[in-house]
Amino acid sequence: MLADKGYDDAKIRNFLHGLEIKSDIPQRELPITWREKIMLAAKDQYKPKGQTSNPKRFVIERTNAWTKSFRRLRFRFDYTMLSFTALLNLAFVVICVRKLLP
């Protein structure tokens, strides 16, 4: 399960572990000074912000950003799930056409 830093909590991790679900939740960083960053970077212990263990995470976040560019999907004006999924499928078609055609 992929999640944001907002879900970094021991209760959530234990709940997922109890359900035997592997989680990829980045840990929140503690405030750190620039001197400490330099010292840790020299020891190869500092991992720059934004890097996670899962390389597919960026693909998921990028796809979410593309779908949020459609205002009707972002604000969820539709009341039925059928019309929402139809618009979501149409948005994916538009995204693919935009990316594939020059």
N, C-alpha and C positions, 0 to 999 in steps of 0.2 A: 504494500500500500504506500503510495506516495502522498506526502502531506507537506504543508509549509511549516516554518519555524513556529508559528502560532500554536501548533499541536504538540510542541515539544514539552511533554509532561510524563512523569513516571506512571501515572494512573492510565494514561492512554497506551503507553508502551506495554504495560503489564496486561491490559485488557486484550490488546492485539496478540500478545504472546500466548495468552490463555486460549485464544481461538486458533492458535497456530498459524497466524498471518505474519509474514515477514514485512517489517515496516522500514521505509526509507524516509525518516524524518530528520532533517538537519538540526543539529543542536544550536541553541542560541549562544551567541558569543558574548562573553563578558566584556565590559568596557576595558580596553587595553590601550596603553600609551604607545606612541610611535617608537619610543626607545625599546620597549618590550617587543614590538613587532620586528625591529631590526635584529635584536638578540635572538629571537626565535627563528627568524629567517636564516640567520647564520648557521644555526644548528639543524636546519631543514625540518623544523617542527611546526612552522607557521604555514597554515593552509589559507590562501587568499579567499576573501569572501565570495560566495557564489559558486564555489566548487562543491559538488556532492559526489557521492560514490556511484550514483546512477547516471550514466550518460544520456539516457532517454528522457530525463527530467526536463531538459530544455525543449524537447520536441513537444511534450505535453503542455508546457507553459506557453509556448509559441502558438499552438493550436487554440488554446483558450483565448489568447489575445486576439487572434484572427476572428474567432466567432463573436467576441465582444464588440467588434467593429460594426456589427449589425445591430442597430438601435432597437429594433423590435424584439430581438432575442435577448438583448441586455436587460431591458426593463420588463420583460415577460408580460406583454399585453394580452396574450392568449390565455383563455381559461381552460381549454381542453388539452389533454396530452397529445391527442392526435394532431391537432393543428400546430402545436409546438414542435413536435418531431418532424412534421412536414416542412416547416420553415427551417428547422435545423439542417435537414437533408438538402434543402435548396441552398442554404448558405454554404454548405460544404461543396456543392457543385460549383457555385460561383467562385469560391476560393480556389478550387482546382483549375477552373478555366483561366482565372487570372494568373496563376502560377505557371501553367503549361504553355499558354499562348504568349507570344512576345508583345 
